């Protein structure tokens, strides 16, 4: 028996960063998180992930990366429209990500608040382990725009 899959799509304001997120749960059953670090609060980020799902992130030429704080993940920011799209972690040929449902305007999550999360007590190693466990397995594709 095949498990039910749900698909969500979104993009930054100008479309240079696009996401397709496939999950094992409906939108209302997925936890939304609101990291309380300075970067995420300044961007109003509300993120989602599904460790049993899969994400494909398409990055146009104007997609930029930024490593904040412990530099254990890479944030995706569009240099054209300024949207913070989410973050990813790459290690050993694999990638995991979170999607900023506000920045990518993913309609299925509109109007929902994120659960406030604090991670400053974690060591870099603990942070990486948590991300591998809770973030979505992902593929990053670089597009020609």
Secondary structure, DSSP 4 states (H G I P E B T S, - for coil): -PPP-EEEEEE-TTSSEEEEEEESS-GGGSPPEEE-SHHHHHHT--EE--TTSEEEEEE-TTEEEE--TT--SEEEEETTT--EEEEEEEETTEEEEEEETTTTT-GGGTTPPPEEE--TTS-HHHHHHHHHHHSEEEEEEEPP-
